[in-house]
Amino acid sequence: MTEDNAISNKYDFKSIEAKWQAVWQDGEVYKVTEDDSKEKYYLLEMFPYPSGRIHMGHVRNYSIGDVVARYKRMRGYNVLHPMGWDAFGLPAENAAQKNNSHPATWTYDNIDYMRNQLHQLGLSYDWSREIATCNPKYYQWEQLLFIEMYNKGIVYEKVTTVNWCESCQTVLANEQVIEGTCWRCDEPVYPRKMNGWFFKITDYAEELLRDLDQLTGWPEKVLTMQRNWIGKSTGLTCDFAVADLDCTISIFTTRPDTIFGVTFMSIAAEHPLLDTLIAGTDRETEIRRFTEEILTQKQRQSVEVVPEKEGIFTGRYCINPFNGEKLPIYVANFVLMEYGTGAVMAVPAHDERDFEFARKYGLPVSPVVVPEGIELDPTTMQEASTIPGILENSGQFSGMDSLAAQAAIIQFAEENHFGSAHVTYRLRDWGISRQRYWGAPIPMIHCDRCGVQPVPLDQLPVVLPEDPEVGSACLPLHKRPSFIATSCPKCGQPAERETDTMDTFMESSWYFARYVCPRHTDSPIDRDKAAYWLPVDQYIGGVEHAILHLLYSRFFTKVLRDLGYLDIDEPFTNLLTQGMVIKDGTKMSKSKGNVVDPNDLIQEYGADTVRLFSLFAAPPERDLEWSSQGVEGSSRFLNRVYRLILACNELLDCDPNIPAQLSAQGRIVHRKTHQTIKRVTENIEQNYHFNTAISAMMELFNVLSTSVGENAQEQVEPPVIRQAISVLLLLLSPMVPHFAAEMWEKIGNTELIEKQPWPEFDAEAAQEDLLTIVIQVNGKVRSRLEVPVEVTDEFLIEKALADENTVKFIDGKTIRKTIVVKKKLVNIVV
């Protein structure tokens, strides 16, 4: 009788999963403290926004992390694996308004619901460390850090042009503007000048760039994205005097060798000098209308779209300090205020954007860098020449190699006091001000007499007002008089609170450090606990956070170090960016109507089946294509293992010691057991390829299933079967923890499987019994093969014909026959 027929019932996943979740929770199995006797391992997945329901992306992300955490515990590490909630932000506010609720009520209700969902997945979190960023006990420390950063000069306030969503009544980051519309409400976004608070992340630009070289455990694509975002450039900063006005336009160029070829100046629509240039001129109204149009276009165009070059002459000129030439000043739509100085010296002969603009508006093209063997005729050039060459029409620098001339031209500018060598970055300071209710209040006070003052530390936290005013629980702070009114901490006179709240990236930039001491009440971070646990050993999350969240977390780590809280330079040693969950060729999302609810799957198949499918369907870094057949297949596999173990129950009550002499089939099972330990361990250690690890376990199961019951070719020793089943359950336990825990108990173990060590690989036991097979061609020895003892004739022929030493003797010839002398040789007759 086969194992499938011996026990026909399915395992009761509902009762099993409920049972073991209660055991883990009641016994605080995953609660962890510092332990110097063990090597620590801090495993963290990016925490979720409490939207109300987990989705398959959550299931995949957290299942991956849970396998790693459980595996590391079994390897003897002291594992910290916490969970919390990124709970502030505009989505909660919008949802609360839509549902006629308070954001706090809506958020905490969602947290309760989602926490229960995560419990149902059997995730091995230390729930005693749970945090919610909207809790004043969390953001009070954020406010303190803000004040300390302000006192250290890392925080400042300024007026800037922002992305304003009128519908949401808030500022948006550039990345939150999608083709000119708000990422949340899809309403148009417009530029607006506004006062706001900024972090000087640019002060750390060089360190952020340099330390990327330390992050050898990060995907190269993420490092590249961050390098490009920081965008370091070296070159010349130079001042061009404006004709007839007492002011200059500063430019930065990485090509000082082309400076004699400048034929016009381009400035951004937001350039601070624009008002001075056009004030009182007869073109002022026309130019302002043009600049408003291109600013709006910038908001609404996709980053992938390259707009047609457009510009308008300001009526003003500037002077090239190198040759005294008078150059027209244009406002151009391709010049960005946030990069460089917001002004570009235009060299049409050697820059493609400038070339297109010059041809469109009939501006001169003046080649000054001529590649060897090429003639550049400004009247017939079809495109800009961007390769090195020899300088011409460049004053005393004519005849020099263009690369060598760069240093000489910079030195000339420095000696004549109108320019200097300079390093610039694409990175811009981090604007953190948001004009909404549901966020951490910025702890500053505005006094007409004393200026801006930090809130006294003993008055922290500055909490959000809980009672709705003027009929709205989501009323922005600047519309709440009772919140605004306060007294100046310096002079005691009436003053006003800052009404901006912090960008929610603020909370997620340091939460990893608070997890090490979530109940610490003396400071944001307990230095001793941080020294034990940090940095995070493995961080897991979506690649969509490669720039902002990860860059801000790196910045915050360096700030916390400089404030004396941390002794590390980088927050995350290793980073895994998992792929998306795809259905019907597109990412699962509510808007596309292709969402699969994990709750439905858990109810139908159980959490372990859902976990197993999400781990087996694809390597973590690849997108996972949804497959209902794949879910059913994972369920069938677990049920087959269940039935096999029950069918073997009598065999498992035996002496666990493996006999010195084994039957042939016993050797096969014993060998496969240790080969599987090796493969699974390597798959997890090397690249987290759980899919191939699961495949290896399925192979072990297949060998087991043909080695017991009526279909077994010969009797296998019970200790071998017991060892194989025990190993299979131990290897499965990080992936399907409820199932493995239950079956571990069923085979007679009294100690929890969570307390067991990872199985040890025995290289000798895993060694194949090999034969040396001679390969002949027309009776002459041409090669040899090492093959397993159990090899078939068909396998030998296939390997012989594919052997590279044999192929050259049979290539292009007709094979008349192949002769196999069993387990000795293969003779190929041609």
VOGU-3710 file (C-alpha; in Angstrom, 3 decimals, decimal comma):
1> mtednaisnk> 0,000/0,000/0,000  1,443/3,438/-0,961  1,791/6,266/1,524  -0,847/8,273/-0,436  -3,422/5,492/0,120  -2,373/4,529/3,635  -3,615/7,756/5,191  -6,165/9,556/3,064  -7,013/12,437/5,362  -5,498/15,923/5,027
11> ydfksieakw> -3,764/17,638/7,873  -5,982/20,045/9,818  -4,067/23,261/9,166  -6,585/25,486/10,970  -6,274/23,817/14,332  -2,540/23,161/13,909  -1,731/26,770/13,046  -3,895/28,176/15,850  -2,267/25,761/18,304  1,313/26,707/17,494
21> qavwqdgevy> 0,662/30,439/17,264  -0,680/30,251/20,822  2,350/28,235/21,952  4,776/30,752/20,487  2,906/33,752/21,827  2,222/32,418/25,332  5,737/31,104/25,693  7,345/34,284/24,294  9,454/31,967/22,171  10,846/34,759/20,008
31> kvteddskek> 11,458/37,351/22,705  15,122/38,277/22,748  17,584/40,125/24,955  21,266/40,917/24,648  23,472/37,858/25,179  27,239/38,166/24,903  27,608/34,390/24,777  26,034/34,324/21,296  26,759/36,086/18,051  23,970/38,568/17,365
41> yyllemfpyp> 21,952/38,710/14,166  19,595/41,622/13,519  17,080/40,787/10,783  14,650/43,486/9,679  12,009/43,846/6,988  10,790/47,299/6,006  7,841/47,938/8,289  4,377/48,366/6,774  2,058/51,309/6,530  -1,132/50,229/8,376
51> sgrihmghvr> -3,514/50,478/5,447  -5,916/47,951/6,947  -5,039/44,688/5,203  -1,857/42,905/4,294  -1,364/42,025/0,627  0,640/39,363/-1,171  3,652/41,699/-1,342  3,647/41,770/2,471  3,307/37,983/2,601  6,289/37,521/0,335
61> nysigdvvar> 8,502/40,111/2,044  7,781/38,892/5,554  7,977/35,204/4,656  11,450/35,752/3,214  12,543/37,558/6,364  11,010/34,959/8,642  12,872/32,109/6,945  16,159/33,935/7,477  15,347/34,729/11,123  14,318/31,150/11,945
71> ykrmrgynvl> 17,302/29,716/10,087  19,755/31,964/11,939  18,249/30,983/15,297  18,782/27,337/14,426  22,386/28,172/13,549  22,902/29,454/17,101  22,593/33,206/16,570  20,888/35,555/19,006  18,305/36,892/16,563  16,502/40,227/16,825
81> hpmgwdafgl> 13,454/40,212/14,533  11,065/43,088/15,352  7,944/44,547/13,769  6,169/47,908/13,902  4,113/50,390/11,922  4,954/53,373/9,734  1,768/54,989/10,924  1,784/58,712/10,091  1,007/60,253/6,723  -1,491/61,668/4,303
91> paenaaqknn> -3,125/58,336/3,283  -4,393/57,799/6,846  -5,706/61,330/6,935  -7,493/60,953/3,613  -8,972/57,601/4,611  -10,132/58,957/7,956  -11,885/61,859/6,246  -13,494/59,494/3,744  -14,739/57,236/6,545  -15,755/60,073/8,869
101> shpatwtydn> -13,212/58,932/11,444  -10,252/60,346/13,326  -6,839/59,430/11,836  -5,705/58,007/15,175  -8,783/55,803/15,488  -8,504/54,658/11,888  -4,759/53,960/12,213  -4,871/52,046/15,485  -7,843/49,967/14,336  -5,878/49,030/11,222
111> idymrnqlhq> -2,825/48,188/13,312  -4,874/45,804/15,437  -6,297/44,112/12,352  -2,974/43,808/10,525  -1,157/42,601/13,635  -3,622/39,736/13,817  -3,025/38,965/10,140  0,734/38,814/10,713  0,163/36,523/13,709  -1,797/34,218/11,397
121> lglsydwsre> 1,220/33,927/9,115  3,258/32,547/12,017  5,983/35,182/11,748  8,655/34,927/14,434  8,607/38,526/15,643  9,555/39,753/19,075  6,253/41,548/19,579  7,440/43,049/22,860  9,408/45,527/20,734  6,470/46,664/18,604
131> iatcnpkyyq> 6,390/50,394/17,813  3,932/52,684/16,050  5,448/55,901/14,779  2,269/57,876/15,504  2,630/57,159/19,228  3,892/60,237/21,131  6,269/57,930/23,006  8,008/57,402/19,676  7,849/60,820/18,088  8,857/62,668/21,266
141> weqllfiemy> 12,370/61,352/20,601  12,107/62,390/16,990  11,296/65,913/18,168  14,260/65,852/20,524  16,528/64,740/17,674  15,147/67,555/15,515  16,085/70,100/18,195  19,555/68,610/18,635  20,052/68,730/14,879  18,867/72,352/14,867
151> nkgivyekvt> 21,349/73,251/17,596  24,108/71,531/15,619  23,248/73,457/12,442  21,871/70,479/10,516  18,328/71,938/10,430  17,367/75,279/8,887  14,348/77,139/7,559  14,062/78,847/4,177  11,662/79,892/1,427  11,661/77,577/-1,553
161> tvnwcescqt> 9,551/76,508/-4,505  7,619/73,387/-3,595  5,212/70,955/-5,215  1,785/71,934/-3,894  -1,270/69,702/-4,097  -4,330/71,903/-3,650  -6,612/68,919/-3,166  -4,526/67,416/-0,354  -3,409/70,833/0,872  0,171/69,694/1,272
171> vlaneqvieg> 3,676/69,786/-0,127  4,838/66,724/-2,070  8,329/65,404/-2,671  9,404/65,276/-6,333  8,992/61,503/-6,270  5,368/61,912/-5,123  4,461/63,851/-8,253  3,490/61,468/-11,050  3,180/63,155/-14,454  2,137/66,394/-12,819
181> tcwrcdepvy> -0,419/64,871/-10,466  -0,471/63,864/-6,820  0,452/60,237/-6,170  -2,486/59,910/-3,780  -5,399/61,897/-5,206  -4,372/62,225/-8,900  -5,164/65,944/-8,802  -2,837/68,490/-10,506  0,250/69,660/-8,625  1,479/73,250/-8,927
191> prkmngwffk> 4,678/75,071/-7,946  4,382/77,365/-4,931  6,871/79,394/-2,911  6,646/78,533/0,747  8,608/78,643/3,968  9,798/75,235/5,094  12,255/73,282/7,215  15,211/71,436/5,726  17,847/68,938/6,791  21,367/69,600/5,518
201> itdyaeellr> 21,822/66,207/3,965  24,178/67,889/1,487  26,683/68,334/4,325  26,993/64,556/4,254  26,984/64,155/0,469  30,639/63,179/0,135  30,466/60,715/3,026  27,229/59,221/1,729  28,887/58,715/-1,649  32,204/57,440/-0,300
211> dldqltgwpe> 30,666/54,960/2,129  28,747/53,223/-0,640  32,014/51,384/-1,222  31,598/49,776/2,206  28,225/48,282/1,296  29,432/45,097/-0,336  26,277/43,303/0,798  23,969/45,616/-1,197  22,736/44,986/-4,749  24,848/46,841/-7,271
221> kvltmqrnwi> 21,749/48,357/-8,876  20,846/50,067/-5,585  24,385/51,389/-5,127  24,296/52,742/-8,674  20,940/54,434/-8,075  22,280/56,119/-4,950  25,502/57,202/-6,648  23,489/58,754/-9,466  21,105/60,429/-7,015  23,991/61,972/-5,060
231> gkstgltcdf> 25,529/62,890/-8,405  29,026/64,130/-7,682  30,638/66,334/-10,324  33,996/68,124/-10,341  34,791/71,190/-12,421  34,835/74,997/-12,465  32,590/77,478/-10,695  32,724/80,817/-12,452  30,963/84,191/-12,224  29,582/85,941/-15,330
241> avadldctis> 28,902/89,642/-14,681  25,498/90,882/-15,877  25,843/93,834/-18,242  24,388/97,115/-16,906  23,499/95,552/-13,535  25,522/95,176/-10,354  25,191/91,392/-10,099  26,709/88,183/-11,428  25,430/84,811/-12,602  27,345/81,881/-11,162
251> ifttrpdtif> 27,737/78,747/-13,251  29,248/75,348/-12,660  30,715/73,331/-15,516  32,466/69,993/-15,789  33,864/71,126/-19,155  35,950/74,268/-18,496  37,860/73,441/-21,695  34,799/74,623/-23,672  34,372/77,980/-21,925  35,604/79,984/-24,911
261> gvtfmsiaae> 32,781/78,412/-26,943  29,960/79,837/-24,804  27,457/81,705/-27,031  24,563/82,317/-24,600  23,526/81,808/-20,961  20,578/79,633/-19,879  18,921/80,024/-16,485  16,143/78,098/-14,721  12,654/79,552/-14,450  13,066/79,586/-10,648
271> hplldtliag> 16,469/81,322/-10,700  16,579/83,895/-7,859  18,142/86,513/-10,141  15,292/86,377/-12,668  13,229/89,082/-10,929  16,220/91,427/-11,006  16,895/90,717/-14,668  13,369/91,418/-15,900  12,014/93,926/-13,360  10,641/97,001/-15,127
281> tdreteirrf> 11,453/95,758/-18,627  8,887/95,749/-21,420  9,147/91,933/-21,542  8,466/91,290/-17,855  4,830/90,161/-18,254  5,624/87,892/-21,205  8,564/86,283/-19,428  6,611/85,677/-16,224  3,835/84,029/-18,186  6,388/81,797/-19,927
291> teeiltqkqr> 8,119/80,802/-16,682  4,798/79,891/-15,049  3,955/77,696/-18,025  7,227/75,785/-18,005  7,120/75,321/-14,226  3,664/73,782/-14,573  4,901/71,601/-17,445  7,763/70,351/-15,271  5,264/69,228/-12,638  3,175/67,339/-15,168
301> qsvevvpeke> 5,688/65,600/-17,334  6,980/62,108/-16,635  10,656/61,814/-15,762  11,038/59,534/-18,794  9,756/62,225/-21,158  12,349/64,547/-22,698  10,481/67,749/-23,543  11,174/69,888/-26,576  13,706/72,611/-25,769  11,976/75,938/-25,121
311> giftgrycin> 13,194/79,302/-23,931  12,719/83,052/-23,900  15,237/85,898/-24,138  15,316/88,054/-20,979  16,564/91,105/-22,796  19,717/91,050/-20,688  23,333/90,069/-21,382  26,220/88,722/-19,332  29,957/88,886/-19,924  32,243/85,882/-20,389
321> pfngeklpiy> 35,140/86,680/-18,016  37,610/84,735/-20,178  37,194/86,689/-23,417  34,854/89,585/-22,615  32,175/88,437/-25,060  28,627/89,683/-24,465  26,178/86,773/-24,210  22,351/86,851/-24,289  20,607/85,445/-21,206  17,705/83,039/-21,809
331> vanfvlmeyg> 15,251/81,320/-19,514  15,271/77,669/-20,693  12,995/74,788/-19,721  15,808/72,249/-19,562  17,759/74,071/-16,835  16,888/72,795/-13,366  17,247/74,979/-10,315  17,793/71,988/-8,071  20,970/70,929/-9,901  24,156/72,969/-10,002
341> tgavmavpah> 23,562/76,715/-9,703  20,391/76,928/-11,782  22,380/78,571/-14,591  24,197/76,914/-17,496  26,853/78,400/-19,749  25,605/77,253/-23,140  28,192/75,731/-25,493  26,163/74,558/-28,498  29,148/73,124/-30,347  29,898/70,710/-27,507
351> derdfefark> 26,616/70,015/-25,683  23,624/68,363/-27,348  20,941/70,207/-25,361  22,573/73,553/-26,067  22,971/72,594/-29,731  19,257/71,829/-30,133  18,333/75,081/-28,391  20,750/77,147/-30,465  19,505/75,749/-33,766  15,876/76,339/-32,736
361> yglpvspvvv> 16,453/79,972/-31,761  19,135/80,857/-34,328  21,952/81,314/-31,817  25,655/81,015/-32,727  27,564/77,726/-32,626  31,279/78,151/-31,912  33,519/75,033/-31,910  36,554/75,302/-29,640  37,519/71,635/-29,056  38,411/69,926/-32,330
371> pegieldptt> 39,013/66,145/-32,340  42,043/64,954/-34,303  41,287/64,474/-37,982  37,827/66,054/-37,799  36,771/69,422/-39,158  33,943/71,184/-37,285  32,087/73,674/-39,467  29,594/75,640/-37,303  27,334/76,243/-40,300  26,976/72,581/-41,244
381> mqeastipgi> 27,283/70,705/-37,917  24,350/68,326/-37,422  25,064/67,585/-33,778  27,313/68,616/-30,920  30,846/67,209/-30,710  31,440/65,902/-27,190  34,741/64,015/-27,541  38,170/65,383/-26,482  40,458/67,170/-28,880  42,699/70,183/-29,328
391> lensgqfsgm> 41,594/73,678/-28,276  41,224/76,388/-30,897  39,841/79,946/-30,669  40,595/79,727/-26,935  43,077/82,539/-26,353  46,340/81,486/-24,732  44,980/77,953/-24,304  44,686/77,319/-28,058  46,686/74,311/-29,169  46,421/72,548/-25,806
401> dslaaqaaii> 44,949/69,100/-25,336  41,407/69,617/-24,029  41,819/67,405/-20,958  45,065/69,067/-19,932  43,552/72,487/-20,604  40,827/71,992/-17,995  43,262/72,320/-15,082  45,028/75,273/-16,709  41,748/77,123/-17,282  40,643/76,558/-13,679
411> qfaeenhfgs> 43,999/77,841/-12,434  43,643/80,966/-14,633  40,179/81,652/-13,181  41,498/81,306/-9,629  44,462/83,603/-10,287  42,120/86,254/-11,708  39,558/85,852/-8,898  36,467/85,101/-10,965  36,326/81,303/-10,597  37,650/78,287/-8,768
421> ahvtyrlrdw> 37,803/74,500/-8,770  34,617/73,116/-7,293  32,811/69,896/-6,456  29,044/69,871/-6,731  26,336/67,320/-6,073  22,986/66,548/-7,614  21,692/65,822/-4,110  19,644/68,600/-2,539  18,755/69,266/1,082  15,808/67,300/2,431
431> gisrqrywga> 12,657/69,372/2,819  10,688/67,838/5,687  7,803/70,318/6,150  4,284/69,032/5,530  1,141/71,125/5,961  -1,180/68,448/7,269  -2,524/67,215/10,589  -1,460/63,567/10,791  2,278/63,868/11,325  4,800/64,598/14,060
441> pipmihcdrc> 4,623/68,326/14,949  7,855/70,216/14,327  8,966/71,356/17,818  9,714/75,021/17,127  8,194/78,309/18,310  8,049/81,605/16,388  8,461/84,756/18,484  8,261/88,254/16,985  10,894/89,463/19,487  13,264/86,520/19,871
451> gvqpvpldql> 12,906/84,816/16,506  12,641/81,055/16,118  13,122/79,094/19,354  13,146/75,324/20,018  10,491/73,972/22,332  12,076/73,352/25,774  13,026/69,689/26,112  10,956/69,266/29,261  7,869/70,219/27,217  8,289/67,351/24,760
461> pvvlpedpev> 6,442/65,751/23,188  4,495/68,409/21,357  1,444/66,261/20,786  -1,182/66,514/18,117  -4,480/67,960/19,343  -6,902/65,059/19,649  -10,178/66,954/19,838  -11,526/68,058/16,473  -11,862/71,792/16,003  -14,124/73,643/13,595
471> gsaclplhkr> -15,840/70,350/12,864  -12,900/68,435/11,396  -10,629/65,890/13,030  -8,139/66,348/10,161  -7,973/70,127/10,262  -4,359/71,206/9,497  -2,463/72,609/12,452  -2,274/76,097/10,951  -6,069/76,267/11,235  -6,129/75,353/14,951
481> psfiatscpk> -5,767/78,522/17,077  -5,627/76,628/20,364  -2,634/74,615/19,112  -0,841/77,618/17,657  -1,006/79,887/20,721  1,893/79,462/23,157  4,559/81,539/24,896  8,142/82,170/23,930  10,516/80,019/25,993  13,060/82,846/25,956
491> cgqpaeretd> 11,064/86,006/26,767  7,804/84,500/28,010  5,678/86,678/25,735  2,906/85,359/23,466  4,267/83,388/20,505  3,132/80,838/17,931  3,934/77,183/17,488  5,283/75,895/14,211  2,313/74,355/12,401  4,152/72,170/9,879
501> tmdtfmessw> 4,417/68,462/10,598  7,342/66,278/9,614  7,706/64,252/6,436  6,906/60,613/7,259  10,296/59,587/5,895  11,579/61,091/9,145  9,993/58,312/11,217  11,211/55,520/8,960  14,764/56,879/8,873  15,653/55,839/12,412
511> yfaryvcprh> 13,086/53,248/13,521  15,652/50,459/13,116  17,675/52,053/15,932  14,670/52,476/18,236  13,849/48,768/17,932  16,951/47,947/19,988  15,451/49,822/22,966  11,763/50,517/22,265  10,856/51,134/25,913  13,930/53,192/26,820
521> tdspidrdka> 12,788/56,397/28,557  16,006/58,354/29,094  16,974/59,075/25,485  16,079/58,137/21,910  18,595/55,294/21,869  20,246/53,194/24,558  23,909/53,330/23,580  24,784/49,948/25,127  21,954/48,121/23,382  22,735/49,895/20,123
531> aywlpvdqyi> 26,377/48,867/20,424  25,284/45,227/20,814  22,668/45,024/18,042  23,621/47,532/15,360  24,113/47,629/12,464  21,211/45,634/11,037  22,727/42,482/9,556  20,047/41,874/6,924  17,476/44,378/5,667  14,711/43,267/3,306
541> ggvehailhl> 12,321/45,413/1,286  11,238/46,674/-2,099  13,629/48,257/-4,581  11,231/51,211/-4,852  12,812/52,453/-1,601  16,338/52,283/-3,016  16,858/56,015/-3,028  14,791/58,003/-0,565  14,193/55,736/2,412  17,564/54,025/2,239
551> lysrfftkvl> 19,470/57,246/1,606  17,653/59,051/4,417  18,332/56,132/6,781  22,019/56,287/5,905  22,023/60,049/6,501  20,222/59,668/9,818  22,704/57,034/10,972  25,575/59,430/10,390  23,717/62,222/12,192  22,961/59,952/15,175
561> rdlgyldide> 26,633/59,030/15,231  27,643/62,683/15,261  25,108/63,403/18,014  26,734/60,699/20,127  24,041/58,008/20,008  25,635/55,481/17,648  29,101/54,160/16,903  28,378/52,984/13,362  28,596/54,680/9,961  26,014/52,616/8,065
571> pftnlltqgm> 22,671/51,186/9,209  22,313/48,038/7,059  25,145/45,612/6,344  23,235/43,512/3,813  20,255/44,480/1,689  17,840/42,223/-0,177  15,368/43,879/-2,543  12,645/41,373/-3,313  10,668/41,413/-6,548  7,000/42,268/-6,939
581> vikdgtkmsk> 4,048/39,910/-6,978  2,685/39,825/-10,537  -0,674/38,627/-11,814  -1,663/38,605/-15,477  1,576/40,351/-16,343  1,110/43,372/-14,051  1,835/44,196/-10,430  -0,970/43,283/-8,074  -2,898/46,417/-7,093  -6,419/47,417/-6,199
591> skgnvvdpnd> -6,538/49,886/-9,074  -5,856/47,081/-11,586  -8,412/44,775/-9,963  -5,993/41,843/-9,839  -5,469/41,549/-6,096  -5,466/38,148/-4,407  -6,436/38,458/-0,739  -4,021/36,511/1,519  -6,836/36,053/4,048  -8,842/34,026/1,543
601> liqeygadtv> -5,823/31,850/0,795  -5,065/31,306/4,479  -8,650/30,262/5,115  -8,630/27,812/2,195  -5,105/26,418/2,340  -3,458/27,580/5,564  -0,627/30,025/6,224  2,122/27,477/5,641  0,883/26,710/2,145  0,774/30,427/1,320
611> rlfslfaapp> 4,280/30,880/2,712  5,600/27,847/0,842  4,168/29,037/-2,465  5,575/32,557/-2,085  9,029/31,104/-1,364  8,960/28,383/-4,038  7,549/30,307/-7,005  10,625/32,461/-7,683  13,995/33,559/-6,242  13,508/36,515/-3,849
621> erdlewssqg> 15,038/39,144/-6,125  12,794/38,169/-9,072  9,151/39,076/-9,628  6,758/36,340/-8,520  4,093/35,396/-11,061  0,866/34,494/-9,281  -0,357/30,950/-9,909  -3,371/29,307/-8,292  -1,983/25,970/-9,498  1,228/26,756/-7,654
631> vegssrflnr> -0,687/27,304/-4,415  -2,526/24,025/-4,872  0,761/22,271/-5,621  2,290/23,583/-2,388  -0,743/22,334/-0,479  -0,468/18,883/-2,058  3,183/18,635/-1,137  2,560/19,375/2,554  -0,290/16,882/2,667  1,874/14,206/1,063
641> vyrlilacne> 4,582/14,794/3,657  1,910/14,611/6,360  0,591/11,269/5,111  4,061/9,830/4,669  5,032/10,639/8,244  1,851/9,108/9,622  2,398/6,023/7,460  5,944/5,702/8,834  4,944/6,232/12,463  5,707/2,685/13,586
651> lldcdpnipa> 9,142/2,752/11,932  10,115/5,913/13,806  10,031/4,278/17,251  13,562/2,957/16,942  17,153/3,400/18,019  18,212/6,668/16,266  21,797/5,513/15,694  22,593/4,779/12,047  23,980/1,224/11,590  27,485/0,898/10,231
661> qlsaqgrivh> 26,299/-1,386/7,438  23,298/-0,297/5,375  21,269/-1,868/2,629  21,678/-0,443/-0,861  18,433/1,523/-0,567  19,363/2,569/2,956  22,610/4,026/1,606  20,636/5,936/-1,042  18,279/7,482/1,534  21,127/8,246/3,974
671> rkthqtikrv> 23,215/9,808/1,214  20,283/11,862/-0,103  19,539/13,132/3,402  23,011/14,635/3,792  23,151/15,895/0,222  19,905/17,738/0,925  21,298/19,304/4,104  24,236/20,575/2,050  22,122/21,928/-0,801  19,541/23,638/1,374
681> tenieqnyhf> 22,209/25,199/3,603  24,123/26,528/0,604  20,967/27,874/-1,063  20,083/29,843/2,057  23,601/30,984/2,946  24,727/32,017/-0,513  21,770/33,790/-2,078  18,508/33,048/-0,220  17,289/30,962/-3,151  14,576/29,256/-1,174
691> ntaisammel> 12,988/27,964/-4,368  15,907/25,660/-5,117  16,173/24,746/-1,417  12,532/23,619/-1,492  13,208/21,679/-4,702  15,991/19,821/-2,905  13,636/18,944/-0,043  11,051/17,702/-2,529  13,708/15,433/-4,037  14,474/14,025/-0,589
701> fnvlstsvge> 10,780/13,439/-0,040  10,508/11,593/-3,360  13,368/9,283/-2,392  11,729/8,689/0,985  8,326/7,973/-0,518  9,780/5,175/-2,701  11,673/3,684/0,235  8,798/2,812/2,585  5,562/0,885/2,213  4,597/-1,739/-0,360
711> naqeqveppv> 6,407/-0,007/-3,235  9,800/-0,145/-1,519  12,250/-2,290/-3,487  13,977/-3,404/-0,312  13,605/-2,710/3,383  15,292/0,480/4,580  16,654/0,559/8,110  14,253/2,457/10,459  16,994/4,730/11,880  17,701/5,933/8,337
721> irqaisvlll> 14,016/6,707/7,780  13,780/8,455/11,141  16,847/10,575/10,399  15,595/11,498/6,928  12,166/12,558/8,207  13,686/14,489/11,122  16,053/16,294/8,761  13,233/17,041/6,330  11,167/18,633/9,116  14,117/20,650/10,442
731> llspmvphfa> 14,899/21,951/6,948  11,237/22,784/6,347  10,681/24,451/9,724  11,851/27,975/8,768  9,518/27,910/5,765  6,425/26,125/7,106  6,833/26,537/10,875  3,378/25,406/12,063  3,453/22,236/9,984  7,023/21,367/10,974
741> aemwekignt> 6,332/22,008/14,677  3,275/19,752/14,631  4,935/16,891/12,770  8,051/17,173/14,949  5,825/16,592/17,936  3,973/13,733/16,201  7,174/11,756/15,644  7,750/11,707/19,403  9,852/14,780/20,163  9,047/16,652/23,376
751> eliekqpwpe> 11,235/19,744/22,876  10,044/22,428/20,480  11,483/22,278/16,984  12,323/25,988/17,386  14,879/24,934/20,005  16,638/22,482/17,678  19,936/23,199/15,927  20,212/23,197/12,166  21,106/19,701/10,902  24,799/18,955/10,466
761> fdaeaaqedl> 26,069/17,959/7,044  28,204/14,802/6,913  30,422/15,009/3,830  31,352/11,323/3,995  27,720/10,227/4,197  26,838/12,504/1,262  29,586/11,119/-0,947  28,228/9,304/-3,979  29,348/5,733/-4,614  31,130/6,365/-7,931
771> ltiviqvngk> 32,259/4,170/-10,788  34,845/5,016/-13,422  33,409/4,310/-16,875  35,727/4,050/-19,892  34,536/5,672/-23,134  35,779/4,174/-26,382  35,329/5,262/-29,976  35,748/2,332/-32,377  37,418/0,381/-29,572  39,991/3,050/-28,667
781> vrsrlevpve> 39,890/4,750/-25,225  39,052/8,421/-25,649  37,794/9,494/-22,210  36,566/8,456/-18,756  33,500/9,367/-16,678  32,844/9,321/-12,917  29,213/8,223/-12,391  27,017/7,011/-9,490  26,805/3,267/-8,809  23,082/3,242/-9,563
791> vtdeflieka> 23,635/4,566/-13,084  21,455/3,317/-15,976  22,654/2,344/-19,463  20,634/5,172/-20,981  22,315/7,707/-18,656  25,777/6,352/-19,580  25,115/6,685/-23,310  23,780/10,224/-22,892  26,846/11,314/-20,860  29,276/9,593/-23,205
801> ladentvkfi> 27,877/11,298/-26,297  28,024/14,696/-24,532  31,578/14,295/-23,188  33,792/17,009/-24,680  36,795/14,694/-25,119  34,639/12,212/-26,999  32,788/14,702/-29,179  35,860/15,632/-31,219  36,223/11,982/-32,331  32,590/11,576/-33,384
811> dgktirktiv> 31,752/15,085/-34,568  30,279/15,037/-38,082  30,319/11,245/-38,272  27,432/8,798/-38,343  27,046/6,784/-35,156  26,269/3,211/-36,192  25,698/1,835/-32,697  26,656/2,161/-29,034  27,722/-0,780/-26,922  27,440/-0,688/-23,124
821> vkkklvnivv> 29,325/-3,126/-20,925  27,326/-2,629/-17,739  29,099/-0,410/-15,203  32,410/-0,745/-17,118  32,524/0,952/-20,498  30,717/2,529/-23,438  31,975/1,870/-26,959  30,725/4,200/-29,708  30,982/2,744/-33,199  31,134/5,304/-36,030
//
